[in-house]
Amino acid sequence: MSNLHIFWLSILQGITEFLPVSSSGHLILFSKFTTFPDQGLALDVAVHVGSILAVMIYFSQDLWKILKGLLKTYFIPSFSNQGAKLFWLIVIGTIPIVFVGLFLKETGMEWLRSSKIIGWTILGYGILLFIADKFSMTIRKIEHLGVWDAFLIGCAQCLALIPGTSRSGITVTMARFLSMERREAAKFSMLLSIPAIIAAAVLVAFEMYQENNLKELIYAIDGITYSFAASIIAIYVVMWWLKKSTFLPFVIYRVILGSLLLLDSYGYLNKFLD
């Protein structure tokens, strides 16, 4: 794998991770529609780690608030302290994807990496995001979330294991159905991504170590560096955008991209171009 390949994959990941357009779907499509080979799941996870580091820096004050809350409550589950409450909401929201992720790991996930599946998920969940954003109220903040809310958003996150769904997109969609404000929905989505992606990265890194695949590990480190730089910029942009705007531009992009992918996968695009 060339450094140029890793660079472009990492930049693509950083840009798309926090936009509701599916970073994993774009990573898979990158290899399908370029001369570069499929990078595989290991590098996919690695470049996601760079994005998580960017989240942790951007929301460092919130993470510090969580730590102080946990210390004050002695790490005992409590919703009386806002910092501790946010931590336990994230834990509750992470539980579903742990079980579903382990199940898919045992049964195999490679069959999900097809342009046809990605086309349908990009299109379908893009339309669902439009419905949630257009017709849901905008009245709740993270502090208003309860156990059931966090669990529902966590269940929605499981759908992101299917490429093209978009982890940020589907969790924001569920949050909007629960009447969360757009920036608050995006913020909780980003915070919820931290444990899920770290767990996946640790698992993949351990497997690479067992296989003595140090070359892939070096590639992964390069990918983390590049994706971190792109991700930190993307976070600032999306949070700035949501101060005054809706998710409509991302919905339009998903509908166009999903439609083109489906036309291509069913063989209609070439006929149309011919």
C-alpha positions, 0 to 999 in steps of 0.5 A: 500500500502506497503512502499516497493511498493512505493519505487520500483514504485518511483525508476522505475519512476525516472529512466524511466521519462527522458529516452524515454521509457515511465515512465507511461507505466512502472508504469502500467506494474509493477502492471500487472506483479508483485504481487503488486496491481495497484497503481492508477493515484494519485501515478503515478502523485506523483512520477512524481512530484519528477522527476519535482523537479529534473528537476528544480534543474538540470536546476536551472540556466535556470529557473533563466534566465527565471525569470530575463528575465520576470522581465526585460520584465515586464512579457509582452510576448516578444521574444527579451529576451532569458529568457523571450522567453524560458518562453513563448515557454514553455507556448505555448507548454503547451497549447495543453495538458491543453485542451486535458488533461481536455477533457480526464479527463471528458471522462475517461482515465482508458481504456487506461491502458491496456498492449495491448495499451501500447505494441503498443505505446511503439513499434510504437513510438519507431520506430518513434523516430528512424526515427526522430533521424536517418534522421533529421538534427542536427542543431538547439538549443532552441534559434532557436525555434519559436512559431510554433515549440513550438506549434508542440512539445506541440501537440506531448506532448498530445500523452503522455497522452496515456500510453506507448507513453513516454512524453520525447520520443514523444516530443524529436521525434518532436524536432528531426523532427524539426532538434534540437540537441539531448541534446537541444531536451532533455533539452526543453522536460524536461523544458516543463514537468514542468508546465504540471506535476505540473498542474496534481499534483495540480489537483490530490492533490485537489481531494484527499483533497476534498475526505479527503484521507490523507492516499493516500497523505502520500503515495504520499509524500513518492513517491515524495522523492524516485523518486526525488533521482532516477530522479536527477541521471537519468537526469545526465546520459541521458544528459551525454549520449547525448553528444556523442551518439544517441537514438538508445539503447532506440529504441532497448529497446522499440522495444523488450519490445513492441514486448514482450507485444504484444505477451503476450497480444495476447496470443502468448508468452505463446504458444511460451514458452510452 
